[in-house]
Amino acid sequence: MIAPESPEVMWILILGFVVAFVLAFGIGANDVANSFGTSVGSRVLTVRQACILGTIFEIAGSVLIGYKVSDTMRKGILDVDQYHGHEKELMMGCLSALAGSAVWLIVATYFKLPISGTHSIVGATVGFSLVARGTGGISWSKLLTIVASWFVSPVLSGAMSLALFVLIRRFIISRPRPLIPGLRALPLIYGITIIVNVFSIFHDGPKLLHFDRIPLWGSIVASLAIGVTVSLIVQCFVVPYLRKSIIEHTTKECEGQVKFTFGESADSSRDHSPQQSKNISVEDMGRLGVITENIEITALSPNELKSNGNTKGTNGFIIGDKVVARIGENGDMPVPQLQGGLNSGNVTPAYGLSPNSSAVPLIRERVPANQDPEAANGNLPNSNAVVQDTPEVSRLFSFLQILTATFGSFAHGGNDVSNAIGPLVALWMIFKDGAVHQNSETPISILFYGGIGISLGLWIWGRRVIQTIGEDLAAITPSTGFTIEIGAAFTVLLASKIGLPISTTHCKVGSVVFVGWASSDPDKRGVDWKLFRNIIFAWVVTLPVAGSLSAACMYLLTTFAM
C-alpha cells in the first residue's frame, strides 16, 4: 500500500506524463494520417488544412467520447487484483507500457510505417505484465476479444465502405447526369452523418459535462433535431451554392479550352480535294490533360483518295510527356476513313488507325504522364486503374469528404486517445487514491492533454505517413474517399461507444483496400498488394516488438528502482 499522493511515487507520475505526451505525439504523427490521408490523397484538402481540422476535431473527440475507451484500457486488459498491495509496481508497469509503445511508434513513424497505436499499447501492457506477474496478471478473455476485433475491424469497415460505394455508384456516379441525384441526396447524407455523430456524444456521454443525465429518448430527439436542422440548411443554402458553383466551374473549363487547327492552305489543291481540318482541344483536368478530337471532312471519291492519299501532318501524338504514336518516316500519313468525336481519357490514334494496324510502323506503349514507369511494370499501384470522377462528381463529393474527414478525426480522437492516456489515467488514479481500484471518472483535463499531444504530432510529423494511406496504397477520388472515410468512421464510433478499442489503422486500411479494389477496372491494378503485404507485416510485428520493449523497461525499473 502507498499513501494517497505519496512523494515516494511522484517521480513515476511526472515521468509518466512526459512519456505519455511522447506517445500521444507518435500517435498523432502515425495514426492521424488515417483520418486525413484520403482527403489529402484525393487533393480535397492540403496538408495544412488537414492539420488545422485535425487539431480541432482530435481534441474534441478525445474530450467528448474518449473516456469510455480509456476505462477499457485501464481496467479491461489487466487483472488489477493481482497488484493489490503492490501499487508502486503497477505504476511502474504503466510507465513501462507508455515507454514501450512510445518508442515503437516513433521508430515506425521515422520509417514511414503505418502501424496501430492500439496494437502497440496492448502489446506493451502484456509485456510488462508478463515480467511482473507472468501469465496471471492478464485478462486473457478480454485480450482475445480485442485480438479478434483486429481481424474483424478491417473486414467490417471495408464491407461498410464497399456497400456505400456500390450505392453511390449505382444511384449517382453511373447516372447520365450525376449532378442531379447527387445534389438531391446531399441533405440526406449530411443529416445522417450529423445524427450519428451527435448521438455518439449525447448518449452516455462524459459525467463531468452531465451528458450522462440525458435519457436515451432525449439523446435520440436531440440528435434527430440537429440532424434535420442541418439537412434543411444544406437543402436551402448549400445545394443552391454547389449547383451554381459547379455549373460555373464547368462552364469556365469549357471556355478555357485551347484549340488548335491543323490543315492545309485555305486554297484547295490542284485536284480540288477538300480541305482537311482537325481541331484538338486540351482541357485542364488537374492531374492530366484530356485531349478531345473533332474532325470534319467531306468524303473523297476512290480516285481522289487514290491519287491524293497522303497529307502532311504531325509525327505523333504526345500526352503529357509520352509519345503515343509515330506514323511514317517523313511525316506522311495515309488517309483512310476518318473518324471524329469526343474521346475523354483514352486517345484514339489519328485517322482511324488502331495500334495493330499494318499502316502504323511503330506504336509505343502508352504510359500516362501522371503514372510512374514502375507502375506500368506492376511494381506500383496504377493510379489510372481507378475510374476517375467527372468534374461535377469531384466537386460534389469534395465537400462531403471534408465532412467525413472531420467526422473520422473526431472518431479517431475518441478512440485512440485511450492509447496515449489509458495507462496515464491509471497512474493518476493510483497516485490520488493510493489503491489499484478506481471508481472516479477519467479527468477531462487528462483527455485534453492527450489530444494536444496527438495534434502536435500531426503538425510536426504527420506528413510522413499520410502518403501511404492517401496515395500509395490505392488511387483515391473524392467519391471513393468519401465512402472510405465514412465507413471507417462509423465503425470506429460504434466501437468507441461499446468500449472496444479497435484499431483505426485497420479500419481505414480495410476500407481503402475494399473500395480501391471495387472501383478499379478488372484488368488493372487498383491496389498495391505489395504495399498491403508490408502493412500486414508491420501489424504482425507491432505487438511483440512493443511488448518486448515494455518488458525490458519493466525489468530495468523493478531491478534498479524498487
C-alpha positions as CSV (number, residue, x, y, z in Angstrom):
1,M,0.0,0.0,0.0
2,I,1.1,3.6,-0.7
3,A,-0.4,6.7,0.9
4,P,-2.5,8.9,-1.4
5,E,-0.4,11.5,-3.2
6,S,2.8,9.9,-1.7
7,P,6.0,11.7,-2.6
8,E,7.6,8.3,-3.0
9,V,5.9,7.7,-6.3
10,M,5.8,11.3,-7.5
11,W,8.7,10.7,-9.9
12,I,6.8,7.9,-11.6
13,L,3.8,10.2,-12.2
14,I,5.9,13.1,-13.6
15,L,7.8,10.8,-15.9
16,G,4.5,9.1,-16.9
17,F,3.1,12.5,-18.0
18,V,6.2,13.2,-20.1
19,V,6.3,9.7,-21.8
20,A,2.5,9.8,-22.3
21,F,2.9,13.1,-24.3
22,V,5.7,11.5,-26.4
23,L,3.3,8.6,-27.1
24,A,0.5,10.9,-28.0
25,F,2.9,12.7,-30.3
26,G,3.7,9.4,-32.0
27,I,0.1,8.5,-32.4
28,G,-0.6,11.9,-33.9
29,A,2.2,11.5,-36.4
30,N,1.3,7.9,-37.3
31,D,-2.4,7.2,-36.7
32,V,-4.0,10.6,-37.5
33,A,-2.8,10.1,-41.1
34,N,-5.6,7.6,-41.3
35,S,-8.1,10.3,-40.8
36,F,-6.9,12.8,-43.4
37,G,-4.8,10.7,-45.7
38,T,-7.5,10.0,-48.2
39,S,-8.6,13.7,-48.2
40,V,-5.0,14.8,-48.9
41,G,-4.5,12.0,-51.4
42,S,-7.6,13.0,-53.4
43,R,-6.5,16.6,-53.4
44,V,-9.6,17.7,-51.5
45,L,-7.5,19.1,-48.6
46,T,-4.0,20.4,-48.3
47,V,-1.7,19.1,-45.6
48,R,-2.0,22.4,-43.7
49,Q,-5.8,22.3,-43.9
50,A,-5.8,18.7,-42.7
51,C,-3.7,19.7,-39.7
52,I,-6.0,22.6,-38.7
53,L,-9.1,20.4,-38.9
54,G,-7.3,17.5,-37.2
55,T,-6.3,19.7,-34.3
56,I,-9.8,20.8,-33.6
57,F,-11.6,17.5,-34.0
58,E,-9.0,15.3,-32.5
59,I,-9.1,17.3,-29.2
60,A,-13.0,17.4,-29.4
61,G,-13.2,13.7,-29.9
62,S,-10.7,12.9,-27.1
63,V,-12.6,15.0,-24.6
64,L,-16.2,14.1,-25.5
65,I,-16.1,10.4,-26.2
66,G,-12.6,9.2,-25.3
67,Y,-13.3,8.5,-21.7
68,K,-15.1,5.2,-22.2
69,V,-12.3,3.5,-24.2
70,S,-9.8,4.8,-21.6
71,D,-11.7,2.8,-19.0
72,T,-11.4,-0.4,-21.1
73,M,-7.6,0.1,-21.5
74,R,-7.2,0.8,-17.8
75,K,-9.5,-1.9,-16.4
76,G,-10.2,-4.4,-19.1
77,I,-6.9,-6.0,-20.1
78,L,-5.2,-6.3,-16.7
79,D,-6.5,-8.1,-13.7
80,V,-5.7,-5.3,-11.3
81,D,-6.4,-7.5,-8.3
82,Q,-3.0,-9.1,-8.9
83,Y,-1.4,-5.8,-7.9
84,H,-3.3,-5.2,-4.6
85,G,-0.8,-4.1,-2.1
86,H,1.8,-3.6,-4.9
87,E,0.6,-0.3,-6.2
88,K,4.1,1.1,-6.9
89,E,4.8,-2.0,-9.1
90,L,1.6,-1.3,-11.1
91,M,2.6,2.3,-11.6
92,M,6.0,1.2,-12.9
93,G,4.2,-1.2,-15.2
94,C,2.0,1.6,-16.6
95,L,5.1,3.7,-17.2
96,S,6.8,0.8,-19.0
97,A,3.7,0.3,-21.2
98,L,3.8,4.0,-22.1
99,A,7.5,3.9,-22.8
100,G,7.5,0.7,-24.9
101,S,4.7,1.8,-27.2
102,A,6.0,5.3,-27.5
103,V,9.5,4.1,-28.6
104,W,8.0,1.7,-31.2
105,L,5.6,4.3,-32.6
106,I,8.4,6.9,-33.0
107,V,10.6,4.4,-34.7
108,A,7.8,3.2,-37.0
109,T,6.9,6.8,-37.9
110,Y,10.5,7.5,-38.8
111,F,10.5,4.7,-41.3
112,K,7.0,5.8,-42.5
113,L,5.4,2.5,-41.4
114,P,1.6,2.9,-40.6
115,I,1.1,0.8,-37.5
116,S,-1.7,0.5,-35.0
117,G,-1.5,2.5,-31.8
118,T,-3.9,0.1,-30.2
119,H,-1.7,-2.9,-31.1
120,S,1.3,-1.1,-29.6
121,I,-0.3,-0.2,-26.2
122,V,-1.9,-3.6,-25.8
123,G,1.3,-5.4,-26.6
124,A,3.2,-3.1,-24.2
125,T,0.7,-3.8,-21.5
126,V,1.0,-7.5,-21.9
127,G,4.8,-7.2,-22.0
128,F,5.2,-5.5,-18.6
129,S,2.6,-7.8,-17.0
130,L,4.5,-10.9,-18.1
131,V,7.5,-9.6,-16.3
132,A,5.7,-8.6,-13.2
133,R,3.1,-11.4,-12.7
134,G,3.7,-13.9,-15.5
135,T,0.6,-15.0,-17.3
136,G,-1.6,-14.5,-14.2
137,G,-1.7,-10.7,-14.5
138,I,-3.5,-10.7,-17.8
139,S,-7.2,-10.9,-18.5
140,W,-6.9,-13.3,-21.5
141,S,-10.5,-13.4,-22.3
142,K,-10.6,-9.6,-22.8
143,L,-7.3,-9.8,-24.7
144,L,-8.7,-12.4,-27.1
145,T,-11.8,-10.2,-27.7
146,I,-9.5,-7.3,-28.6
147,V,-7.4,-9.5,-30.8
148,A,-10.5,-10.8,-32.6
149,S,-11.5,-7.2,-33.2
150,W,-8.3,-6.5,-35.0
151,F,-9.3,-9.0,-37.7
152,V,-13.0,-8.1,-37.7
153,S,-12.5,-4.3,-37.9
154,P,-10.9,-4.1,-41.4
155,V,-13.4,-6.5,-42.8
156,L,-16.4,-4.8,-41.2
157,S,-15.1,-1.3,-42.1
158,G,-14.3,-2.4,-45.6
159,A,-17.7,-4.0,-46.1
160,M,-19.5,-0.9,-44.9
161,S,-17.4,1.4,-47.2
162,L,-17.9,-1.0,-50.1
163,A,-21.7,-1.1,-49.6
164,L,-21.8,2.7,-49.5
165,F,-19.6,2.9,-52.7
166,V,-21.9,0.5,-54.5
167,L,-24.9,2.6,-53.6
168,I,-23.3,5.8,-54.7
169,R,-22.0,4.4,-57.9
170,R,-25.4,2.9,-58.7
171,F,-27.6,5.9,-57.9
172,I,-25.2,8.8,-58.5
173,I,-22.0,8.2,-60.4
174,S,-23.3,5.9,-63.1
175,R,-26.2,8.2,-64.0
176,P,-26.0,10.2,-67.2
177,R,-26.3,13.4,-65.2
178,P,-24.8,12.6,-61.8
179,L,-25.1,16.1,-60.5
180,I,-28.9,15.9,-60.2
181,P,-29.2,12.8,-58.0
182,G,-26.0,13.9,-56.1
183,L,-27.4,17.2,-55.1
184,R,-30.7,15.5,-54.3
185,A,-29.0,13.1,-51.9
186,L,-26.8,15.7,-50.3
187,P,-29.1,16.8,-47.5
188,L,-29.8,13.2,-46.5
189,I,-26.1,12.3,-46.4
190,Y,-25.2,15.3,-44.3
191,G,-28.2,14.7,-42.0
192,I,-27.3,11.1,-41.3
193,T,-23.7,11.9,-40.7
194,I,-24.6,14.6,-38.2
195,I,-27.2,12.5,-36.4
196,V,-24.8,9.6,-35.8
197,N,-22.1,12.0,-34.6
198,V,-24.3,13.9,-32.3
199,F,-25.9,10.8,-30.8
200,S,-22.5,9.4,-30.0
201,I,-21.8,12.5,-27.9
202,F,-25.1,12.8,-26.1
203,H,-25.8,9.1,-25.3
204,D,-23.9,8.0,-22.2
205,G,-21.6,11.0,-22.5
206,P,-19.0,12.3,-20.0
207,K,-20.3,12.7,-16.5
208,L,-18.3,15.9,-16.0
209,L,-20.3,17.5,-18.8
210,H,-23.6,16.0,-17.3
211,F,-24.3,14.3,-20.6
212,D,-24.9,11.0,-18.7
213,R,-28.1,12.5,-17.3
214,I,-29.7,12.7,-20.7
215,P,-32.0,9.8,-21.2
216,L,-32.0,7.6,-24.3
217,W,-35.1,9.2,-25.8
218,G,-33.6,12.7,-25.1
219,S,-30.4,11.7,-27.0
220,I,-32.4,10.4,-29.9
221,V,-34.7,13.5,-30.1
222,A,-31.7,15.9,-29.8
223,S,-29.8,14.1,-32.5
224,L,-32.7,14.0,-34.9
225,A,-33.5,17.7,-34.3
226,I,-29.9,18.7,-35.0
227,G,-29.6,16.4,-38.0
228,V,-32.9,17.6,-39.6
229,T,-31.8,21.2,-39.0
230,V,-28.5,20.6,-40.7
231,S,-30.3,18.9,-43.6
232,L,-32.6,21.9,-44.1
233,I,-29.6,24.2,-44.0
234,V,-27.9,22.1,-46.6
235,Q,-31.0,22.0,-48.8
236,C,-31.7,25.7,-48.6
237,F,-28.2,27.1,-48.8
238,V,-25.5,24.5,-49.6
239,V,-27.3,22.8,-52.5
240,P,-28.0,26.0,-54.5
241,Y,-24.5,27.2,-53.8
242,L,-23.0,24.0,-55.0
243,R,-25.2,23.8,-58.1
244,K,-24.2,27.3,-59.1
245,S,-20.5,26.8,-58.3
246,I,-20.3,23.5,-60.2
247,I,-22.0,24.9,-63.2
248,E,-19.8,28.0,-63.3
249,H,-16.7,25.9,-62.8
250,T,-17.7,23.5,-65.7
251,T,-18.6,26.5,-67.9
252,K,-15.2,28.1,-67.3
253,E,-13.5,24.8,-68.1
254,C,-15.3,24.6,-71.4
255,E,-14.5,28.2,-72.3
256,G,-10.9,27.7,-71.3
257,Q,-10.2,25.0,-73.9
258,V,-7.3,25.7,-76.1
259,K,-8.0,24.8,-79.7
260,F,-5.5,24.2,-82.5
261,T,-6.4,23.7,-86.1
262,F,-4.1,21.6,-88.3
263,G,-4.8,21.7,-92.0
264,E,-3.6,22.7,-95.4
265,S,-3.8,26.0,-97.0
266,A,-7.0,27.8,-97.4
267,D,-6.9,27.2,-101.1
268,S,-7.9,23.9,-102.5
269,S,-5.3,21.7,-104.0
270,R,-4.8,21.2,-107.7
271,D,-7.0,18.1,-107.6
272,H,-9.8,20.1,-105.9
273,S,-9.6,17.8,-102.9
274,P,-11.4,19.1,-99.9
275,Q,-9.6,20.9,-97.1
276,Q,-9.0,18.8,-94.0
277,S,-9.4,20.4,-90.6
278,K,-8.5,18.9,-87.3
279,N,-9.4,20.6,-84.0
280,I,-7.7,19.5,-80.8
281,S,-9.0,20.8,-77.5
282,V,-7.0,20.4,-74.3
283,E,-8.9,20.7,-71.1
284,D,-7.0,21.2,-67.9
285,M,-8.5,18.5,-65.7
286,G,-6.0,19.0,-62.8
287,R,-3.9,15.8,-62.8
288,L,-3.8,15.0,-66.6
289,G,-4.8,16.9,-69.6
290,V,-7.6,15.3,-71.6
291,I,-7.3,15.6,-75.3
292,T,-10.5,15.8,-77.4
293,E,-10.7,15.5,-81.1
294,N,-13.2,16.8,-83.5
295,I,-12.6,16.1,-87.2
296,E,-14.7,17.3,-90.1
297,I,-14.1,16.1,-93.6
298,T,-16.1,15.6,-96.7
299,A,-16.0,12.2,-98.4
300,L,-13.5,11.7,-101.2
301,S,-14.1,9.6,-104.2
302,P,-12.0,6.5,-104.6
303,N,-10.0,8.1,-107.4
304,E,-9.3,11.2,-105.4
305,L,-8.4,9.1,-102.4
306,K,-6.0,7.0,-104.5
307,S,-4.4,10.0,-106.3
308,N,-4.1,12.2,-103.2
309,G,-3.8,9.8,-100.4
310,N,-1.1,11.5,-98.4
311,T,-1.4,14.5,-96.2
312,K,1.3,16.2,-94.2
313,G,0.8,16.2,-90.5
314,T,2.5,15.7,-87.2
315,N,4.8,12.9,-86.4
316,G,2.9,11.6,-83.5
317,F,0.6,12.3,-80.5
318,I,2.0,13.4,-77.2
319,I,0.1,13.1,-74.0
320,G,1.9,14.7,-71.0
321,D,5.5,13.6,-71.7
322,K,4.9,10.2,-73.5
323,V,4.9,9.7,-77.3
324,V,1.8,7.7,-78.2
325,A,2.3,7.0,-81.9
326,R,4.7,7.9,-84.7
327,I,3.3,7.5,-88.2
328,G,5.6,7.5,-91.2
329,E,9.2,8.4,-91.5
330,N,8.7,11.9,-93.1
331,G,5.5,12.9,-91.5
332,D,3.4,11.4,-94.3
333,M,0.2,9.9,-93.1
334,P,-2.2,7.8,-95.2
335,V,-5.8,9.0,-95.2
336,P,-8.2,6.1,-94.9
337,Q,-11.6,6.6,-93.3
338,L,-11.5,9.5,-90.8
339,Q,-13.4,9.3,-87.6
340,G,-14.2,12.0,-85.1
341,G,-15.8,12.5,-81.8
342,L,-15.2,13.2,-78.1
343,N,-12.6,11.0,-76.5
344,S,-12.1,11.6,-72.8
345,G,-9.3,9.9,-71.0
346,N,-8.5,7.4,-73.8
347,V,-6.8,8.5,-77.0
348,T,-7.8,7.1,-80.4
349,P,-4.9,7.0,-82.8
350,A,-5.3,9.6,-85.7
351,Y,-7.1,8.9,-88.9
352,G,-8.8,5.8,-87.6
353,L,-5.6,3.7,-87.3
354,S,-5.6,1.2,-84.5
355,P,-2.5,0.1,-82.6
356,N,-2.4,-3.2,-84.5
357,S,-2.9,-1.7,-87.9
358,S,-0.4,-2.6,-90.6
359,A,-0.3,1.0,-91.7
360,V,1.3,2.1,-88.4
361,P,5.1,1.3,-88.5
362,L,5.6,2.0,-84.8
363,I,3.3,2.4,-81.8
364,R,4.8,2.6,-78.4
365,E,3.0,1.6,-75.2
366,R,1.0,4.4,-73.8
367,V,2.0,5.3,-70.2
368,P,0.0,8.2,-68.6
369,A,2.0,11.2,-67.7
370,N,0.9,11.0,-64.1
371,Q,1.9,7.4,-63.7
372,D,5.3,6.3,-62.6
373,P,7.1,4.0,-65.1
374,E,7.4,1.4,-62.3
375,A,3.6,1.2,-62.1
376,A,3.5,0.1,-65.7
377,N,5.7,-2.9,-64.7
378,G,3.4,-3.8,-61.9
379,N,5.6,-2.6,-59.1
380,L,3.5,0.3,-58.0
381,P,-0.3,0.9,-57.9
382,N,-1.8,2.0,-61.2
383,S,-3.5,5.3,-60.4
384,N,-5.4,5.2,-63.7
385,A,-6.8,1.8,-62.7
386,V,-9.5,3.6,-60.7
387,V,-12.3,5.1,-62.8
388,Q,-11.9,8.8,-62.3
389,D,-14.8,11.1,-61.2
390,T,-16.2,13.6,-63.6
391,P,-15.6,17.2,-62.7
392,E,-19.2,17.5,-61.3
393,V,-18.9,14.4,-59.1
394,S,-15.5,15.5,-57.9
395,R,-16.8,18.9,-56.9
396,L,-19.8,17.5,-55.3
397,F,-18.1,14.9,-53.1
398,S,-15.2,17.2,-52.2
399,F,-17.5,18.9,-49.7
400,L,-18.7,15.6,-48.4
401,Q,-15.2,14.3,-48.0
402,I,-14.3,17.3,-45.9
403,L,-17.2,16.5,-43.6
404,T,-16.3,12.8,-43.3
405,A,-12.7,13.6,-42.8
406,T,-13.6,15.7,-39.7
407,F,-16.0,13.0,-38.7
408,G,-13.2,10.5,-38.9
409,S,-10.9,12.7,-37.0
410,F,-13.5,13.2,-34.2
411,A,-13.9,9.4,-34.0
412,H,-10.1,8.9,-34.0
413,G,-9.7,11.3,-31.1
414,G,-12.3,9.4,-29.1
415,N,-10.9,6.0,-29.8
416,D,-7.1,6.5,-29.9
417,V,-6.7,9.0,-27.1
418,S,-7.1,6.0,-24.8
419,N,-3.8,4.5,-26.2
420,A,-1.9,7.6,-25.0
421,I,-3.6,8.3,-21.7
422,G,-5.1,5.0,-20.6
423,P,-2.0,4.0,-18.6
424,L,-1.6,7.6,-17.6
425,V,-5.1,7.6,-16.1
426,A,-4.1,4.5,-14.1
427,L,-1.0,6.3,-12.8
428,W,-3.0,9.4,-11.8
429,M,-5.7,7.4,-10.1
430,I,-3.3,5.3,-8.1
431,F,-1.4,8.4,-7.1
432,K,-4.5,10.2,-6.0
433,D,-6.3,7.3,-4.2
434,G,-3.3,5.1,-3.2
435,A,-5.2,2.0,-4.4
436,V,-5.4,-0.1,-7.6
437,H,-9.2,0.1,-7.7
438,Q,-10.6,3.4,-9.1
439,N,-14.2,4.4,-9.3
440,S,-13.9,8.0,-10.3
441,E,-14.4,9.3,-13.9
442,T,-11.5,9.9,-16.2
443,P,-10.5,13.6,-15.8
444,I,-11.3,15.7,-18.7
445,S,-8.0,17.6,-18.3
446,I,-6.0,14.4,-19.0
447,L,-8.1,13.6,-22.1
448,F,-7.4,17.2,-23.3
449,Y,-3.7,16.7,-22.6
450,G,-3.6,13.6,-24.8
451,G,-5.5,15.4,-27.5
452,I,-2.9,18.2,-27.5
453,G,-0.1,15.7,-27.9
454,I,-1.8,14.0,-30.8
455,S,-2.4,17.3,-32.6
456,L,1.2,18.4,-32.1
457,G,2.4,15.1,-33.6
458,L,0.1,15.6,-36.6
459,W,1.6,19.1,-37.3
460,I,5.2,18.1,-37.0
461,W,5.5,14.6,-38.3
462,G,2.1,13.8,-39.9
463,R,3.3,14.2,-43.4
464,R,5.5,11.1,-43.2
465,V,2.7,8.5,-43.1
466,I,-0.2,10.4,-44.9
467,Q,1.2,9.5,-48.3
468,T,1.0,5.7,-47.6
469,I,-2.8,5.7,-46.9
470,G,-3.7,8.6,-49.2
471,E,-1.7,7.9,-52.3
472,D,0.5,4.8,-52.3
473,L,-1.9,2.0,-51.2
474,A,-4.6,2.9,-53.8
475,A,-5.7,5.7,-56.1
476,I,-8.4,7.7,-54.4
477,T,-11.0,10.1,-55.8
478,P,-13.4,12.3,-53.9
479,S,-16.3,9.8,-54.2
480,T,-14.2,6.8,-53.2
481,G,-12.6,8.8,-50.4
482,F,-15.9,9.8,-49.0
483,T,-17.1,6.2,-48.8
484,I,-13.7,5.1,-47.3
485,E,-13.8,7.7,-44.6
486,I,-17.4,7.5,-43.6
487,G,-17.4,3.7,-43.5
488,A,-14.3,3.6,-41.3
489,A,-15.6,6.4,-39.1
490,F,-19.0,4.7,-38.4
491,T,-17.1,1.5,-37.4
492,V,-14.8,3.3,-35.1
493,L,-17.5,5.4,-33.4
494,L,-19.6,2.3,-32.8
495,A,-16.6,0.6,-31.2
496,S,-15.9,3.6,-29.1
497,K,-19.4,3.7,-27.6
498,I,-19.3,0.0,-26.7
499,G,-15.9,0.3,-25.2
500,L,-14.0,-1.9,-27.6
501,P,-10.6,-0.4,-28.5
502,I,-10.3,-1.4,-32.2
503,S,-7.7,-0.1,-34.5
504,T,-8.5,2.8,-36.7
505,T,-5.5,1.8,-38.8
506,H,-7.1,-1.5,-39.6
507,C,-10.5,0.1,-40.3
508,K,-9.1,2.7,-42.7
509,V,-6.7,0.3,-44.5
510,G,-9.6,-2.2,-44.8
511,S,-11.8,0.4,-46.4
512,V,-9.1,1.6,-48.7
513,V,-8.4,-1.9,-50.0
514,F,-12.0,-2.9,-50.4
515,V,-13.1,0.3,-52.2
516,G,-9.8,0.6,-54.2
517,W,-10.3,-2.9,-55.5
518,A,-14.0,-2.4,-56.3
519,S,-13.6,0.9,-58.0
520,S,-10.8,-0.2,-60.3
521,D,-11.0,-1.8,-63.8
522,P,-10.9,-5.6,-63.7
523,D,-7.8,-5.7,-65.9
524,K,-5.8,-3.1,-64.0
525,R,-4.2,-2.7,-60.6
526,G,-6.3,-0.6,-58.2
527,V,-4.5,-1.7,-55.1
528,D,-0.7,-2.0,-54.4
529,W,-0.8,-5.5,-53.0
530,K,2.9,-5.5,-52.3
531,L,2.5,-2.4,-50.0
532,F,-0.6,-4.0,-48.4
533,R,1.6,-7.1,-47.6
534,N,4.2,-4.9,-46.0
535,I,1.5,-3.2,-43.9
536,I,0.2,-6.5,-42.7
537,F,3.7,-7.5,-41.7
538,A,4.0,-4.2,-39.7
539,W,0.8,-5.1,-37.9
540,V,2.0,-8.5,-37.0
541,V,5.3,-7.4,-35.5
542,T,3.9,-4.4,-33.6
543,L,2.5,-6.4,-30.7
544,P,5.7,-8.5,-30.0
545,V,8.0,-5.5,-30.6
546,A,6.1,-3.2,-28.3
547,G,5.7,-6.0,-25.7
548,S,9.5,-6.7,-25.7
549,L,10.3,-3.0,-25.3
550,S,7.9,-2.7,-22.4
551,A,9.1,-5.9,-20.8
552,A,12.7,-4.6,-21.0
553,C,11.7,-1.3,-19.4
554,M,9.8,-3.1,-16.6
555,Y,12.8,-5.3,-15.9
556,L,15.1,-2.3,-15.5
557,L,12.7,-0.5,-13.3
558,T,12.0,-3.4,-11.0
559,T,15.7,-4.2,-10.8
560,F,17.0,-0.7,-10.1
561,A,14.1,1.4,-8.7
562,M,12.1,-0.9,-6.5
